[in-house]
C-alpha cells in the first residue's frame, strides 16, 4: 500500500494509505459516516503523482486550493517570502 495525498473534505492535506490502483476511497468520518475520494493525478512534464480528491471538487478547484495553500505556506515562512 502506498500513501497518497487527499484533497478536500475532512481529510484535506492528509496522506493516507490506499491499495494500489484503487479508483475511489471511502474514508470513515465519525462513527457512521464516510467521505468518497476519487483517484486523480497531477503532472508536470514527464513527472506525475496520484492524489485523491473529494468527490465534490472539480480538477480546477483542486488546483486553486493547492495554489492557495502554497501561497499561505510561503507567506508564513520565517522570512515571509514567496
Number of C-alpha atoms within 10 A of each C-alpha: 9 10 14 18 17 22 24 19 16 14 18 13 14 12 15 14 11 16 12 9 10 10 12 17 20 12 14 13 12 7 6 6 9 13 16 16 23 19 18 13 12 12 9 7 5 5 7 10 11 15 18 24 26 23 16 12 16 11 12 9 14 16 14 12 15 14 12 12 13 13 13 13 13 14 13 12 10 7 8 10 10 11
